[in-house]
Each structure stands twice: as C-alpha cells, then as structure tokens.
Amino acid sequence: MAVSSRGTAQTSEAPFAAEADGVDIDVHAFEVGLYQFIDAREPQLFQNIAEKKQLDDQLKGTLNAVVKAFAATFAASKATAA
C-alpha cells in the first residue's frame, strides 16, 4: 500500500462503498473528487493546516464550507448520472 502526499492510502483494492442520506457513495471517488475540488477552490487550505498544525475556527469554517459545497456537487452529479 502506498501513501499519497496528503497521507491517504492508495491501494489497488476495490473502492469502499457506503450509504449516506439514502444515497450509495463510492468513497474513493468522493475522496479523489474532494481533493480536486479543494485544490481548485481553496488551494492554500492544506498548506495552512500544515503550517498551523491545528484547526482554528477559521480553518474549521473553511473546511466545513468546502466539504459541504463539494458534497452538494457530488450528490447532484450522481443524481444526474442515475
């Protein structure tokens, strides 16, 4: 198993699936998409977390907002694909 620069495991195993709010989710696709979304929308987020070595209220707010925004986008893309 390899580890990416963000500390996430990269395996050749089948992706993990889960269900949230009654929607089946490919966790791997969600994770990859989330990182891409953060890189595009908040490119300094991971660097700021690494530099501060803690999640202050500002970072928590930014992280929460970007995850919610991506989750809505991800859910909408899965709904239109179905």
N, C-alpha and C positions, 0 to 999 in steps of 0.2 A: 504494500500500500504506500503510495506517495502522498506527500503533503504539499498543498499549494502555498503560494506566498501569503495567503490570508489565513493559513493554518487549518484549512479544511482538508479532509481526507479525499483522495482521488482513488477510486477503485474501479476495477472492471466488472464489478458485480452489478446485477440488475438494480435499477433505481428503486428506492424505497417509495412506496405509495402510502398516502394517508387520506383521511377524510376530515374536512373542516367545514362546518356550516352546511353539511349535506352535500358537499362537492368533493369528488375524488381529486387528489392532488398528487402529481409526480413531484416528490420533494426535491429530487435532483434538478429538474427543470426550474422549479421555483427558486432554488438556491442560486443557480447559474444566472437566471434572469435578474434576480435581486442584485447580485454583484454588478452586473452590467448596468442596471438602472441606477444604482448608486454612483458608479463611475461616471455615468453621463450627467446625472442631476446634481450630485454632491461630491465632486471628485476629491475634495480635501477631507471628507469625513473620516476615513480610516486613518489618514495621517494625523489628524487632530486627536483621535482616540489614542493612537500610539504615543504621541508626544505628551499628552496629559496623563496617560496611564490610569485614567479613571473616567467615568461617565458623569460629568457635571450636568446640571439641569439643562443647559443649552444643548449639549451633545445628545442628551436623552430626548429632548424635544425634536431635534433634527432627525435622529434615528427613527423615532416613533413616526414622525410625519412621512418620511421617505418609505418606510416599510408599509404603512397604510396606503400610500399612493400607489406603490407597486402592487400590493395585494389586490387593489381595485382593478388595476390594469390587467393583471394576470387573470383574475376571475372573468373579466369581460372578454379577454382573448379566448379563454377556454369555452365560454358560453357561445361565442360566435362560431367557434370551430365545431361545436357539437351539433 
